[in-house]
Amino acid sequence: MVRTKDPAVRAMLIDRAARMLRERQPVTLRTVVAGTGVSTMAVYTYFGGMDGLWKAMRQEGFTRLAARLTTVRTTADPVRDLAALGAAYLSNALACPDLYRVMFDDGFDLEDLPAADETLHTLVRAVERARAQGRFRDDVDPLELATQSWMIGHGLASLVVTGPLPRQTLAHGVPMLTALFTSAGDDQPTCRRSVGRGWRIK
């Protein structure tokens, strides 16, 4: 009889391994299951071995980010939506700091690269909407602007979630995004209002 895999065990092993990395503990087949109540066979059952666990850790970070981005509702104001997506990015990093540290470590492969890329393309579509509505200039490259917006969020997350700066630093996202979107053609006062409405980090 084949036993059904328990998603809770898989998630537990991923979270445990990510936490061990943050704490700079050695992550081995034996240490990752020590004290968990599961055997080393669980790593093979759920991941096919340690290499699979590394891939799953990194992918899980993007999976949780994608889930967080889906909670951002689409409104008639695409610039507000862009800021809200950035805030959701930061909220996810704050909620999952251990996995956030692993997500962008290209020393580990991803299980599903297109799924990870889709998180960025969520921002690309918002930029396209803003351009179509005349908020951004026609010559703005949606992928380039989305990437620049992502870089602002990533920089803040790296400094606050995994770095030395206090959470209050995240408020700098409003003037930084306003400056970026204004450079893309948006009206400064209108842009500031839109970004302020969207930048709600939970």
URVENMO-V304700 format. One record per backbone hydrogen bond with DSSP energy under -1.0 kcal/mol. NH is the residue of the N-H (numbers start at 1). CO is the residue of the C=O. Records with the same first field share a line. If there is no record, write none. Layout:
NH=CO  CO
//
This chain:
9=6
10=6
11=7
12=8
13=9
14=10
15=11
16=12
17=13
18=14
19=15
20=16
21=17
22=18
23=19
24=21
25=20
32=28
36=33
42=39
43=40
45=41
46=42
47=43
48=44
49=43
53=49
54=50
55=51
56=52
57=53
58=54
59=55
60=56
61=57
62=58
63=59
64=60
65=61
66=62
67=63
68=64
69=65
70=66
71=68
72=69
81=77
82=78
83=79
84=80
85=81
86=82
87=83
88=84
89=85
90=86
91=87
92=88
93=89
94=90
95=91
96=92
100=96
101=97
103=99
105=102
106=104
108=105
116=112
117=113
118=114
119=116
121=117
122=118
124=120
125=121
126=122
127=123
128=124
129=125
130=126
131=127
132=128
133=129
134=131
135=130
136=130
137=184
140=137
145=141
146=142
147=143
148=144
149=145
150=146
151=147
152=148
153=149
154=150
155=151
156=152
157=153
158=154
159=155
160=156
161=157
162=157
165=159
169=166
170=167
171=168
172=169
173=170
174=171
176=172
177=173
178=174
179=175
180=176
181=177
182=178
183=179
185=182
186=181
191=187
192=188
193=189
194=190
195=191
196=192
197=193
198=194
199=195
200=198
//
